[in-house]
Amino acid sequence: MKIVYQVIELGGETLIIGLQVGLCICLLVIATAAALYEGSPVLIYTTSWEHSTPFTRMIHGEVTGANDIVIFDLLVYASQFAPLFPIVMLLSATYLIILATYMFLRNKEKFPAFLFGFATVLIILGVILLLDADTQGGKAIFTALLISGISCLSIGYAFKKSPWKPQMEV
């Protein structure tokens, strides 16, 4: 009876995580589409090409027309001037990475170590890329990265100190 209960419990956990992954992917796709829409004015405003098209300048050198602009620059423009959907993208992608790691990690006792490392990456990424951001969007994304990193640290600490240990063997 105990083995059957553990298998049902494992199946329920997998179902719940799968549902979260599905909802997270849907949210990520919707937020990406909305962020691309919010960033599309960069195609019209030629005065913002100097500061809002880093990917196009890396690929093409100089931006000569709207057809040269790379799709990632739409996300950069949206991040600078309408950061809501890029932040939703960031948070849903972060949560998706955490869920995927939790699902595929065989040794659940290593999960807090992953969270500590991932938090470090998020915080360092925010500091290196956005510490001196001059737009409100850049400051908002910097704050979102810091909060995500601190949350990962907190969750990792809670997992480390928790008396509950998931049972994955059957």
FITOR-715317 format. One record per residue: residue number from 0; residue in three letters; x, y, z of N, C-alpha, C in turn. Coordinates in steps of 0.05 Angstrom, whole numbers, plus 5000, padded with zeros to 4 digits. Example, Ala and Ser with C-alpha at 12.3 -4.5 7.8 and 13.67 -1.06 7.14 Angstrom:
BEGIN
nr: 0, rest: ala, npx: 5264, npy: 4886, npz: 5156, capx: 5246, capy: 4910, capz: 5156, cpx: 5264, cpy: 4934, cpz: 5156
nr: 1, rest: ser, npx: 5257, npy: 4955, npz: 5142, capx: 5273, capy: 4979, capz: 5143, cpx: 5258, cpy: 5001, cpz: 5157
% end
This chain:
BEGIN
nr: 0, rest: met, npx: 5016, npy: 4976, npz: 5000, capx: 5000, capy: 5000, capz: 5000, cpx: 5017, cpy: 5025, cpz: 5000
nr: 1, rest: lys, npx: 5040, npy: 5025, npz: 5015, capx: 5057, capy: 5047, capz: 5016, cpx: 5070, cpy: 5054, cpz: 4989
nr: 2, rest: ile, npx: 5077, npy: 5033, npz: 4974, capx: 5089, capy: 5037, capz: 4947, cpx: 5069, cpy: 5050, cpz: 4928
nr: 3, rest: val, npx: 5044, npy: 5040, npz: 4929, capx: 5023, capy: 5052, capz: 4912, cpx: 5019, cpy: 5081, cpz: 4918
nr: 4, rest: tyr, npx: 5018, npy: 5088, npz: 4944, capx: 5014, capy: 5115, capz: 4953, cpx: 5037, cpy: 5133, cpz: 4943
nr: 5, rest: gln, npx: 5062, npy: 5123, npz: 4944, capx: 5084, capy: 5139, capz: 4935, cpx: 5083, cpy: 5143, cpz: 4905
nr: 6, rest: val, npx: 5075, npy: 5123, npz: 4889, capx: 5073, capy: 5126, capz: 4860, cpx: 5051, cpy: 5147, cpz: 4854
nr: 7, rest: ile, npx: 5028, npy: 5145, npz: 4867, capx: 5007, capy: 5165, capz: 4862, cpx: 5016, cpy: 5193, cpz: 4870
nr: 8, rest: glu, npx: 5030, npy: 5195, npz: 4893, capx: 5041, capy: 5221, capz: 4901, cpx: 5060, cpy: 5232, cpz: 4881
nr: 9, rest: leu, npx: 5078, npy: 5215, npz: 4871, capx: 5098, capy: 5224, capz: 4851, cpx: 5084, cpy: 5232, cpz: 4825
nr: 10, rest: gly, npx: 5063, npy: 5217, npz: 4817, capx: 5048, capy: 5225, capz: 4793, cpx: 5034, cpy: 5252, cpz: 4797
nr: 11, rest: gly, npx: 5023, npy: 5256, npz: 4821, capx: 5010, capy: 5282, capz: 4827, cpx: 5029, cpy: 5305, cpz: 4826
nr: 12, rest: glu, npx: 5053, npy: 5301, npz: 4837, capx: 5074, capy: 5322, capz: 4836, cpx: 5082, cpy: 5328, cpz: 4808
nr: 13, rest: thr, npx: 5086, npy: 5308, npz: 4792, capx: 5093, capy: 5312, capz: 4764, cpx: 5071, cpy: 5326, cpz: 4749
nr: 14, rest: leu, npx: 5046, npy: 5319, npz: 4754, capx: 5024, capy: 5333, capz: 4742, cpx: 5023, cpy: 5362, cpz: 4749
nr: 15, rest: ile, npx: 5027, npy: 5368, npz: 4774, capx: 5026, capy: 5396, capz: 4784, cpx: 5049, cpy: 5412, cpz: 4771
nr: 16, rest: ile, npx: 5073, npy: 5400, npz: 4771, capx: 5095, capy: 5414, capz: 4759, cpx: 5091, cpy: 5418, cpz: 4729
nr: 17, rest: gly, npx: 5080, npy: 5397, npz: 4716, capx: 5074, capy: 5399, capz: 4687, cpx: 5054, cpy: 5421, cpz: 4681
nr: 18, rest: leu, npx: 5034, npy: 5424, npz: 4698, capx: 5014, capy: 5445, capz: 4695, cpx: 5027, cpy: 5472, cpz: 4698
nr: 19, rest: gln, npx: 5044, npy: 5475, npz: 4718, capx: 5059, capy: 5500, capz: 4722, cpx: 5076, cpy: 5507, cpz: 4698
nr: 20, rest: val, npx: 5090, npy: 5487, npz: 4687, capx: 5107, capy: 5491, capz: 4663, cpx: 5090, cpy: 5500, cpz: 4640
nr: 21, rest: gly, npx: 5067, npy: 5487, npz: 4635, capx: 5050, capy: 5495, capz: 4613, cpx: 5039, cpy: 5523, cpz: 4616
nr: 22, rest: leu, npx: 5030, npy: 5531, npz: 4640, capx: 5021, capy: 5558, capz: 4644, cpx: 5043, cpy: 5578, cpz: 4642
nr: 23, rest: cys, npx: 5067, npy: 5571, npz: 4651, capx: 5090, capy: 5589, capz: 4649, cpx: 5098, cpy: 5594, cpz: 4620
nr: 24, rest: ile, npx: 5097, npy: 5573, npz: 4604, capx: 5104, capy: 5575, capz: 4575, cpx: 5083, cpy: 5593, cpz: 4561
nr: 25, rest: cys, npx: 5057, npy: 5589, npz: 4568, capx: 5037, capy: 5606, capz: 4556, cpx: 5041, cpy: 5636, cpz: 4564
nr: 26, rest: leu, npx: 5047, npy: 5640, npz: 4589, capx: 5052, capy: 5668, capz: 4598, cpx: 5076, cpy: 5680, cpz: 4584
nr: 27, rest: leu, npx: 5097, npy: 5664, npz: 4581, capx: 5121, capy: 5673, capz: 4568, cpx: 5116, cpy: 5680, cpz: 4539
nr: 28, rest: val, npx: 5100, npy: 5664, npz: 4525, capx: 5094, capy: 5670, capz: 4496, cpx: 5077, cpy: 5695, cpz: 4494
nr: 29, rest: ile, npx: 5057, npy: 5698, npz: 4511, capx: 5039, capy: 5721, capz: 4510, cpx: 5055, cpy: 5747, cpz: 4517
nr: 30, rest: ala, npx: 5072, npy: 5745, npz: 4538, capx: 5088, capy: 5768, capz: 4546, cpx: 5108, cpy: 5776, cpz: 4524
nr: 31, rest: thr, npx: 5119, npy: 5756, npz: 4510, capx: 5138, capy: 5761, capz: 4489, cpx: 5124, cpy: 5775, cpz: 4466
nr: 32, rest: ala, npx: 5101, npy: 5766, npz: 4458, capx: 5086, capy: 5779, capz: 4437, cpx: 5079, cpy: 5807, cpz: 4444
nr: 33, rest: ala, npx: 5070, npy: 5811, npz: 4469, capx: 5063, capy: 5839, capz: 4478, cpx: 5088, cpy: 5857, cpz: 4479
nr: 34, rest: ala, npx: 5110, npy: 5846, npz: 4488, capx: 5135, capy: 5862, capz: 4489, cpx: 5144, cpy: 5869, cpz: 4461
nr: 35, rest: leu, npx: 5142, npy: 5851, npz: 4442, capx: 5149, capy: 5857, capz: 4414, cpx: 5131, cpy: 5879, cpz: 4403
nr: 36, rest: tyr, npx: 5106, npy: 5878, npz: 4410, capx: 5087, capy: 5899, capz: 4401, cpx: 5095, cpy: 5926, cpz: 4414
nr: 37, rest: glu, npx: 5101, npy: 5925, npz: 4440, capx: 5108, capy: 5950, capz: 4454, cpx: 5135, cpy: 5961, cpz: 4443
nr: 38, rest: gly, npx: 5152, npy: 5944, npz: 4433, capx: 5178, capy: 5953, capz: 4423, cpx: 5178, cpy: 5961, cpz: 4393
nr: 39, rest: ser, npx: 5155, npy: 5957, npz: 4380, capx: 5154, capy: 5963, capz: 4351, cpx: 5157, cpy: 5992, cpz: 4344
nr: 40, rest: pro, npx: 5152, npy: 6012, npz: 4361, capx: 5157, capy: 6040, capz: 4354, cpx: 5186, cpy: 6046, cpz: 4347
nr: 41, rest: val, npx: 5205, npy: 6029, npz: 4355, capx: 5233, capy: 6034, capz: 4348, cpx: 5236, cpy: 6034, cpz: 4318
nr: 42, rest: leu, npx: 5219, npy: 6020, npz: 4303, capx: 5220, capy: 6020, capz: 4274, cpx: 5213, cpy: 6047, cpz: 4262
nr: 43, rest: ile, npx: 5198, npy: 6063, npz: 4277, capx: 5189, capy: 6089, capz: 4267, cpx: 5207, cpy: 6112, cpz: 4276
nr: 44, rest: tyr, npx: 5215, npy: 6111, npz: 4301, capx: 5230, capy: 6133, capz: 4313, cpx: 5260, cpy: 6130, cpz: 4307
nr: 45, rest: thr, npx: 5269, npy: 6143, npz: 4286, capx: 5297, capy: 6141, capz: 4278, cpx: 5316, cpy: 6154, cpz: 4298
nr: 46, rest: thr, npx: 5306, npy: 6172, npz: 4314, capx: 5324, capy: 6185, capz: 4334, cpx: 5332, cpy: 6166, cpz: 4356
nr: 47, rest: ser, npx: 5316, npy: 6145, npz: 4361, capx: 5323, capy: 6126, capz: 4382, cpx: 5341, cpy: 6103, cpz: 4373
nr: 48, rest: trp, npx: 5348, npy: 6102, npz: 4347, capx: 5364, capy: 6081, capz: 4337, cpx: 5392, cpy: 6081, cpz: 4349
nr: 49, rest: glu, npx: 5402, npy: 6104, npz: 4357, capx: 5428, capy: 6106, capz: 4369, cpx: 5431, cpy: 6090, cpz: 4395
nr: 50, rest: his, npx: 5410, npy: 6091, npz: 4412, capx: 5411, capy: 6080, capz: 4439, cpx: 5395, cpy: 6054, cpz: 4442
nr: 51, rest: ser, npx: 5378, npy: 6048, npz: 4423, capx: 5359, capy: 6025, capz: 4426, cpx: 5364, cpy: 6002, cpz: 4407
nr: 52, rest: thr, npx: 5386, npy: 6002, npz: 4392, capx: 5390, capy: 5981, capz: 4373, cpx: 5418, cpy: 5968, cpz: 4376
nr: 53, rest: pro, npx: 5425, npy: 5958, npz: 4399, capx: 5452, capy: 5947, capz: 4402, cpx: 5457, cpy: 5921, cpz: 4386
nr: 54, rest: phe, npx: 5436, npy: 5905, npz: 4383, capx: 5439, capy: 5880, capz: 4368, cpx: 5443, cpy: 5885, cpz: 4338
nr: 55, rest: thr, npx: 5428, npy: 5904, npz: 4328, capx: 5430, capy: 5911, capz: 4300, cpx: 5458, cpy: 5922, cpz: 4294
nr: 56, rest: arg, npx: 5468, npy: 5939, npz: 4312, capx: 5494, capy: 5951, capz: 4308, cpx: 5516, cpy: 5929, cpz: 4310
nr: 57, rest: met, npx: 5512, npy: 5908, npz: 4326, capx: 5531, capy: 5886, capz: 4327, cpx: 5531, cpy: 5870, cpz: 4301
nr: 58, rest: ile, npx: 5508, npy: 5867, npz: 4289, capx: 5506, capy: 5850, capz: 4265, cpx: 5511, cpy: 5866, cpz: 4240
nr: 59, rest: his, npx: 5498, npy: 5889, npz: 4237, capx: 5500, capy: 5904, capz: 4212, cpx: 5519, cpy: 5928, cpz: 4213
nr: 60, rest: gly, npx: 5528, npy: 5935, npz: 4236, capx: 5546, capy: 5958, capz: 4238, cpx: 5530, cpy: 5983, cpz: 4244
nr: 61, rest: glu, npx: 5518, npy: 5994, npz: 4223, capx: 5503, capy: 6019, capz: 4226, cpx: 5474, cpy: 6013, cpz: 4216
nr: 62, rest: val, npx: 5455, npy: 6025, npz: 4230, capx: 5427, capy: 6022, capz: 4222, cpx: 5421, cpy: 6043, cpz: 4201
nr: 63, rest: thr, npx: 5414, npy: 6033, npz: 4177, capx: 5407, capy: 6052, capz: 4155, cpx: 5377, cpy: 6053, cpz: 4150
nr: 64, rest: gly, npx: 5362, npy: 6033, npz: 4158, capx: 5334, capy: 6033, capz: 4154, cpx: 5320, cpy: 6014, cpz: 4173
nr: 65, rest: ala, npx: 5293, npy: 6016, npz: 4174, capx: 5278, capy: 6000, capz: 4192, cpx: 5280, cpy: 5970, cpz: 4186
nr: 66, rest: asn, npx: 5286, npy: 5964, npz: 4161, capx: 5289, capy: 5935, capz: 4153, cpx: 5314, cpy: 5923, cpz: 4165
nr: 67, rest: asp, npx: 5333, npy: 5939, npz: 4173, capx: 5358, capy: 5928, capz: 4185, cpx: 5354, cpy: 5919, cpz: 4214
nr: 68, rest: ile, npx: 5334, npy: 5930, npz: 4227, capx: 5331, capy: 5926, capz: 4256, cpx: 5324, cpy: 5897, cpz: 4262
nr: 69, rest: val, npx: 5340, npy: 5885, npz: 4281, capx: 5336, capy: 5858, capz: 4290, cpx: 5314, cpy: 5856, cpz: 4310
nr: 70, rest: ile, npx: 5300, npy: 5833, npz: 4312, capx: 5277, capy: 5830, capz: 4329, cpx: 5284, cpy: 5834, cpz: 4359
nr: 71, rest: phe, npx: 5309, npy: 5828, npz: 4367, capx: 5317, capy: 5831, capz: 4395, cpx: 5318, cpy: 5861, cpz: 4402
nr: 72, rest: asp, npx: 5322, npy: 5878, npz: 4383, capx: 5322, capy: 5907, capz: 4389, cpx: 5294, cpy: 5917, cpz: 4396
nr: 73, rest: leu, npx: 5274, npy: 5903, npz: 4386, capx: 5246, capy: 5910, capz: 4394, cpx: 5243, cpy: 5905, cpz: 4424
nr: 74, rest: leu, npx: 5255, npy: 5883, npz: 4434, capx: 5254, capy: 5877, capz: 4462, cpx: 5270, cpy: 5897, cpz: 4479
nr: 75, rest: val, npx: 5293, npy: 5906, npz: 4467, capx: 5309, capy: 5927, capz: 4481, cpx: 5293, cpy: 5953, cpz: 4484
nr: 76, rest: tyr, npx: 5280, npy: 5961, npz: 4462, capx: 5264, capy: 5986, capz: 4463, cpx: 5241, cpy: 5983, cpz: 4483
nr: 77, rest: ala, npx: 5228, npy: 5960, npz: 4483, capx: 5206, capy: 5955, capz: 4501, cpx: 5216, cpy: 5955, cpz: 4530
nr: 78, rest: ser, npx: 5240, npy: 5944, npz: 4534, capx: 5251, capy: 5944, capz: 4561, cpx: 5258, cpy: 5972, cpz: 4571
nr: 79, rest: gln, npx: 5266, npy: 5989, npz: 4553, capx: 5273, capy: 6017, capz: 4561, cpx: 5249, cpy: 6034, cpz: 4567
nr: 80, rest: phe, npx: 5227, npy: 6031, npz: 4551, capx: 5206, capy: 6050, capz: 4553, cpx: 5179, cpy: 6039, cpz: 4561
nr: 81, rest: ala, npx: 5175, npy: 6013, npz: 4560, capx: 5150, capy: 6000, capz: 4569, cpx: 5157, cpy: 5973, cpz: 4582
nr: 82, rest: pro, npx: 5169, npy: 5973, npz: 4606, capx: 5181, capy: 5949, capz: 4617, cpx: 5163, cpy: 5928, cpz: 4629
nr: 83, rest: leu, npx: 5137, npy: 5932, npz: 4629, capx: 5119, capy: 5913, capz: 4642, cpx: 5122, cpy: 5885, cpz: 4629
nr: 84, rest: phe, npx: 5118, npy: 5882, npz: 4604, capx: 5119, capy: 5856, capz: 4591, cpx: 5147, cpy: 5844, cpz: 4590
nr: 85, rest: pro, npx: 5169, npy: 5859, npz: 4587, capx: 5195, capy: 5847, capz: 4590, cpx: 5200, cpy: 5837, cpz: 4618
nr: 86, rest: ile, npx: 5189, npy: 5850, npz: 4638, capx: 5193, capy: 5840, capz: 4665, cpx: 5177, cpy: 5814, cpz: 4669
nr: 87, rest: val, npx: 5153, npy: 5813, npz: 4658, capx: 5137, capy: 5788, capz: 4659, cpx: 5152, cpy: 5766, cpz: 4645
nr: 88, rest: met, npx: 5164, npy: 5772, npz: 4622, capx: 5181, capy: 5753, capz: 4608, cpx: 5204, cpy: 5743, cpz: 4625
nr: 89, rest: leu, npx: 5217, npy: 5761, npz: 4638, capx: 5240, capy: 5754, capz: 4656, cpx: 5231, cpy: 5736, cpz: 4678
nr: 90, rest: leu, npx: 5209, npy: 5744, npz: 4692, capx: 5200, capy: 5728, capz: 4714, cpx: 5190, cpy: 5700, cpz: 4706
nr: 91, rest: ser, npx: 5175, npy: 5699, npz: 4684, capx: 5165, capy: 5673, capz: 4675, cpx: 5188, cpy: 5655, cpz: 4665
nr: 92, rest: ala, npx: 5208, npy: 5667, npz: 4652, capx: 5231, capy: 5651, capz: 4643, cpx: 5247, cpy: 5641, cpz: 4667
nr: 93, rest: thr, npx: 5250, npy: 5658, npz: 4687, capx: 5264, capy: 5650, capz: 4712, cpx: 5250, cpy: 5627, cpz: 4725
nr: 94, rest: tyr, npx: 5224, npy: 5629, npz: 4728, capx: 5208, capy: 5608, capz: 4741, cpx: 5208, cpy: 5582, cpz: 4724
nr: 95, rest: leu, npx: 5208, npy: 5585, npz: 4698, capx: 5209, capy: 5562, capz: 4681, cpx: 5236, cpy: 5547, cpz: 4684
nr: 96, rest: ile, npx: 5258, npy: 5562, npz: 4686, capx: 5284, capy: 5550, capz: 4690, cpx: 5285, cpy: 5535, cpz: 4717
nr: 97, rest: ile, npx: 5274, npy: 5548, npz: 4737, capx: 5274, capy: 5535, capz: 4764, cpx: 5257, cpy: 5510, cpz: 4763
nr: 98, rest: leu, npx: 5233, npy: 5511, npz: 4751, capx: 5216, capy: 5487, capz: 4750, cpx: 5229, cpy: 5465, cpz: 4734
nr: 99, rest: ala, npx: 5241, npy: 5471, npz: 4711, capx: 5254, capy: 5451, capz: 4695, cpx: 5278, cpy: 5438, cpz: 4710
nr: 100, rest: thr, npx: 5293, npy: 5454, npz: 4724, capx: 5315, capy: 5443, capz: 4739, cpx: 5305, cpy: 5425, cpz: 4762
nr: 101, rest: tyr, npx: 5284, npy: 5433, npz: 4775, capx: 5272, capy: 5417, capz: 4796, cpx: 5262, cpy: 5390, cpz: 4785
nr: 102, rest: met, npx: 5249, npy: 5392, npz: 4762, capx: 5239, capy: 5367, capz: 4749, cpx: 5260, cpy: 5348, cpz: 4741
nr: 103, rest: phe, npx: 5282, npy: 5358, npz: 4729, capx: 5302, capy: 5340, capz: 4718, cpx: 5325, cpy: 5334, cpz: 4736
nr: 104, rest: leu, npx: 5327, npy: 5348, npz: 4758, capx: 5349, capy: 5342, capz: 4777, cpx: 5343, cpy: 5316, cpz: 4792
nr: 105, rest: arg, npx: 5361, npy: 5297, npz: 4789, capx: 5357, capy: 5271, capz: 4801, cpx: 5361, cpy: 5272, cpz: 4832
nr: 106, rest: asn, npx: 5380, npy: 5287, npz: 4840, capx: 5387, capy: 5289, capz: 4869, cpx: 5375, cpy: 5316, cpz: 4879
nr: 107, rest: lys, npx: 5352, npy: 5314, npz: 4892, capx: 5338, capy: 5338, capz: 4900, cpx: 5353, cpy: 5353, cpz: 4922
nr: 108, rest: glu, npx: 5372, npy: 5340, npz: 4935, capx: 5387, capy: 5354, capz: 4955, cpx: 5407, cpy: 5374, cpz: 4943
nr: 109, rest: lys, npx: 5412, npy: 5372, npz: 4917, capx: 5429, capy: 5392, capz: 4903, cpx: 5413, cpy: 5416, cpz: 4893
nr: 110, rest: phe, npx: 5387, npy: 5415, npz: 4896, capx: 5370, capy: 5437, capz: 4886, cpx: 5376, cpy: 5464, cpz: 4900
nr: 111, rest: pro, npx: 5380, npy: 5465, npz: 4926, capx: 5387, capy: 5490, capz: 4939, cpx: 5414, cpy: 5502, cpz: 4927
nr: 112, rest: ala, npx: 5433, npy: 5484, npz: 4921, capx: 5458, capy: 5494, capz: 4910, cpx: 5453, cpy: 5506, cpz: 4882
nr: 113, rest: phe, npx: 5435, npy: 5494, npz: 4867, capx: 5428, capy: 5506, capz: 4841, cpx: 5416, cpy: 5533, cpz: 4845
nr: 114, rest: leu, npx: 5397, npy: 5535, npz: 4864, capx: 5384, capy: 5561, capz: 4869, cpx: 5404, cpy: 5582, cpz: 4878
nr: 115, rest: phe, npx: 5423, npy: 5575, npz: 4895, capx: 5444, capy: 5594, capz: 4903, cpx: 5460, cpy: 5604, cpz: 4879
nr: 116, rest: gly, npx: 5468, npy: 5585, npz: 4862, capx: 5483, capy: 5592, capz: 4838, cpx: 5467, cpy: 5609, cpz: 4819
nr: 117, rest: phe, npx: 5442, npy: 5602, npz: 4814, capx: 5424, capy: 5616, capz: 4796, cpx: 5419, cpy: 5644, cpz: 4807
nr: 118, rest: ala, npx: 5416, npy: 5647, npz: 4833, capx: 5412, capy: 5674, capz: 4845, cpx: 5437, cpy: 5691, cpz: 4840
nr: 119, rest: thr, npx: 5460, npy: 5679, npz: 4843, capx: 5485, capy: 5693, capz: 4838, cpx: 5487, cpy: 5703, cpz: 4810
nr: 120, rest: val, npx: 5479, npy: 5686, npz: 4791, capx: 5479, capy: 5694, capz: 4763, cpx: 5460, cpy: 5717, cpz: 4758
nr: 121, rest: leu, npx: 5436, npy: 5715, npz: 4769, capx: 5416, capy: 5737, capz: 4765, cpx: 5426, cpy: 5763, cpz: 4776
nr: 122, rest: ile, npx: 5437, npy: 5763, npz: 4800, capx: 5446, capy: 5788, capz: 4812, cpx: 5470, cpy: 5799, cpz: 4798
nr: 123, rest: ile, npx: 5489, npy: 5782, npz: 4790, capx: 5512, capy: 5792, capz: 4775, cpx: 5504, cpy: 5803, cpz: 4748
nr: 124, rest: leu, npx: 5485, npy: 5789, npz: 4735, capx: 5475, capy: 5799, capz: 4709, cpx: 5462, cpy: 5826, cpz: 4711
nr: 125, rest: gly, npx: 5446, npy: 5829, npz: 4732, capx: 5433, capy: 5855, capz: 4737, cpx: 5453, cpy: 5877, cpz: 4742
nr: 126, rest: val, npx: 5473, npy: 5871, npz: 4758, capx: 5493, capy: 5892, capz: 4765, cpx: 5510, cpy: 5899, cpz: 4741
nr: 127, rest: ile, npx: 5519, npy: 5879, npz: 4726, capx: 5537, capy: 5885, capz: 4703, cpx: 5522, cpy: 5900, cpz: 4681
nr: 128, rest: leu, npx: 5498, npy: 5891, npz: 4675, capx: 5484, capy: 5903, capz: 4652, cpx: 5468, cpy: 5928, cpz: 4658
nr: 129, rest: leu, npx: 5456, npy: 5929, npz: 4682, capx: 5436, capy: 5950, capz: 4687, cpx: 5441, cpy: 5968, cpz: 4711
nr: 130, rest: leu, npx: 5463, npy: 5966, npz: 4724, capx: 5468, capy: 5982, capz: 4748, cpx: 5466, cpy: 6012, cpz: 4742
nr: 131, rest: asp, npx: 5477, npy: 6020, npz: 4720, capx: 5477, capy: 6048, capz: 4713, cpx: 5457, cpy: 6055, cpz: 4691
nr: 132, rest: ala, npx: 5434, npy: 6041, npz: 4692, capx: 5413, capy: 6046, capz: 4672, cpx: 5402, cpy: 6074, cpz: 4676
nr: 133, rest: asp, npx: 5397, npy: 6088, npz: 4653, capx: 5387, capy: 6115, capz: 4655, cpx: 5358, cpy: 6118, cpz: 4648
nr: 134, rest: thr, npx: 5345, npy: 6096, npz: 4640, capx: 5316, capy: 6097, capz: 4634, cpx: 5301, cpy: 6084, cpz: 4657
nr: 135, rest: gln, npx: 5276, npy: 6091, npz: 4660, capx: 5259, capy: 6079, capz: 4681, cpx: 5256, cpy: 6049, cpz: 4676
nr: 136, rest: gly, npx: 5254, npy: 6041, npz: 4651, capx: 5252, capy: 6012, capz: 4645, cpx: 5277, cpy: 5997, cpz: 4653
nr: 137, rest: gly, npx: 5300, npy: 6008, npz: 4649, capx: 5325, capy: 5994, capz: 4657, cpx: 5326, cpy: 5992, cpz: 4687
nr: 138, rest: lys, npx: 5318, npy: 6012, npz: 4701, capx: 5318, capy: 6011, capz: 4730, cpx: 5298, cpy: 5991, cpz: 4741
nr: 139, rest: ala, npx: 5275, npy: 5989, npz: 4727, capx: 5254, capy: 5970, capz: 4735, cpx: 5264, cpy: 5941, cpz: 4731
nr: 140, rest: ile, npx: 5277, npy: 5936, npz: 4708, capx: 5287, capy: 5909, capz: 4703, cpx: 5310, cpy: 5902, cpz: 4722
nr: 141, rest: phe, npx: 5327, npy: 5922, npz: 4728, capx: 5348, capy: 5918, capz: 4748, cpx: 5336, cpy: 5909, cpz: 4775
nr: 142, rest: thr, npx: 5315, npy: 5923, npz: 4783, capx: 5301, capy: 5916, capz: 4808, cpx: 5289, cpy: 5888, cpz: 4806
nr: 143, rest: ala, npx: 5277, npy: 5881, npz: 4784, capx: 5265, capy: 5855, capz: 4780, cpx: 5286, cpy: 5833, cpz: 4782
nr: 144, rest: leu, npx: 5310, npy: 5838, npz: 4770, capx: 5331, capy: 5818, capz: 4772, cpx: 5341, cpy: 5815, cpz: 4800
nr: 145, rest: leu, npx: 5344, npy: 5837, npz: 4815, capx: 5353, capy: 5835, capz: 4842, cpx: 5332, cpy: 5821, cpz: 4860
nr: 146, rest: ile, npx: 5307, npy: 5827, npz: 4856, capx: 5286, capy: 5814, capz: 4872, cpx: 5285, cpy: 5784, cpz: 4865
nr: 147, rest: ser, npx: 5288, npy: 5777, npz: 4839, capx: 5289, capy: 5749, capz: 4831, cpx: 5312, cpy: 5734, cpz: 4844
nr: 148, rest: gly, npx: 5335, npy: 5747, npz: 4844, capx: 5359, capy: 5735, capz: 4856, cpx: 5356, cpy: 5731, cpz: 4886
nr: 149, rest: ile, npx: 5345, npy: 5751, npz: 4899, capx: 5341, capy: 5749, capz: 4928, cpx: 5320, cpy: 5728, cpz: 4934
nr: 150, rest: ser, npx: 5300, npy: 5726, npz: 4918, capx: 5279, capy: 5705, capz: 4921, cpx: 5291, cpy: 5678, cpz: 4918
nr: 151, rest: cys, npx: 5308, npy: 5674, npz: 4898, capx: 5322, capy: 5648, capz: 4894, cpx: 5339, cpy: 5641, cpz: 4918
nr: 152, rest: leu, npx: 5353, npy: 5661, npz: 4929, capx: 5369, capy: 5656, capz: 4954, cpx: 5351, cpy: 5648, cpz: 4977
nr: 153, rest: ser, npx: 5329, npy: 5661, npz: 4980, capx: 5310, capy: 5655, capz: 5002, cpx: 5298, cpy: 5627, cpz: 4999
nr: 154, rest: ile, npx: 5290, npy: 5620, npz: 4975, capx: 5278, capy: 5594, capz: 4970, cpx: 5299, cpy: 5572, cpz: 4974
nr: 155, rest: gly, npx: 5323, npy: 5577, npz: 4964, capx: 5345, capy: 5558, capz: 4968, cpx: 5351, cpy: 5553, cpz: 4997
nr: 156, rest: tyr, npx: 5351, npy: 5575, npz: 5013, capx: 5356, capy: 5572, capz: 5041, cpx: 5333, cpy: 5556, cpz: 5055
nr: 157, rest: ala, npx: 5308, npy: 5562, npz: 5046, capx: 5285, capy: 5548, capz: 5057, cpx: 5287, cpy: 5518, cpz: 5051
nr: 158, rest: phe, npx: 5294, npy: 5511, npz: 5026, capx: 5297, capy: 5483, capz: 5018, cpx: 5320, cpy: 5470, cpz: 5034
nr: 159, rest: lys, npx: 5341, npy: 5485, npz: 5039, capx: 5364, capy: 5474, capz: 5053, cpx: 5357, cpy: 5468, cpz: 5082
nr: 160, rest: lys, npx: 5342, npy: 5485, npz: 5095, capx: 5335, capy: 5482, capz: 5123, cpx: 5309, cpy: 5466, cpz: 5128
nr: 161, rest: ser, npx: 5295, npy: 5460, npz: 5107, capx: 5269, capy: 5446, capz: 5110, cpx: 5272, cpy: 5418, cpz: 5119
nr: 162, rest: pro, npx: 5256, npy: 5409, npz: 5139, capx: 5258, capy: 5381, capz: 5147, cpx: 5245, cpy: 5362, cpz: 5127
nr: 163, rest: trp, npx: 5229, npy: 5374, npz: 5108, capx: 5215, capy: 5357, capz: 5088, cpx: 5235, cpy: 5351, cpz: 5066
nr: 164, rest: lys, npx: 5238, npy: 5326, npz: 5060, capx: 5255, capy: 5317, capz: 5038, cpx: 5238, cpy: 5302, cpz: 5018
nr: 165, rest: pro, npx: 5237, npy: 5309, npz: 4993, capx: 5221, capy: 5295, capz: 4974, cpx: 5231, cpy: 5266, cpz: 4970
nr: 166, rest: gln, npx: 5212, npy: 5247, npz: 4968, capx: 5219, capy: 5219, capz: 4964, cpx: 5214, cpy: 5213, cpz: 4935
nr: 167, rest: met, npx: 5236, npy: 5208, npz: 4920, capx: 5233, capy: 5203, capz: 4892, cpx: 5235, cpy: 5173, cpz: 4885
nr: 168, rest: glu, npx: 5244, npy: 5156, npz: 4903, capx: 5247, capy: 5128, capz: 4897, cpx: 5221, cpy: 5114, cpz: 4901
nr: 169, rest: val, npx: 5217, npy: 5092, npz: 4886, capx: 5192, capy: 5076, capz: 4887, cpx: 5199, cpy: 5050, cpz: 4900
% end
